Amino acid sequence: NESGQLIFYERPDTDGPKLSRYSISPTSDPSSLRAVLSDALGVKGEVRKERRLFLIGQTRVHLDAVEGLGDYMELEVAEDLMEKLGVSKESLVTGAYMDLLLKGHKET
C-alpha cells in the first residue's frame, strides 16, 4: 500500500543480547519522505527486506529475508527463547543490516 514507517533505532553495537530504543513515525507518503531525507542527509545505502513477525509470549520474533544478506532472526526479550529454539550465542550478529551490507557480507 502507499503507507510506510520511518523507524529510528538506537542500540549499542556490541556482541550478544542488547537493549534497544526506537521511535516510529508513520507516513502516508513514503516516497516524498525518502526524497526529503535523502536531500537533507544523503544516502548511505538501502536495506530491502521482507519481515514476518511472530509473538511468543512477551517475545517478538522477527524472521527477515534481507536482500543481499540472506535470512535472519531477531528475538526481542529472548534469552530463554533462544535456548528453546537452539540459537547459539556464536550465531548472533553484531550491527545492523546496513553495516553488514557495507562490509560486503554475502547471503547466508
ABEGO torsion letter per residue (X at the ends): XABBBBBBBBBBBBBEBBBBBBBBBBBABAAAAAAAAAAAAEBAEBBBBBBBBBBBEABBBBBBBBBGAEBBBBBBGAAAAAAAAGBBAAABBBEBAAAAAAAGBBBX
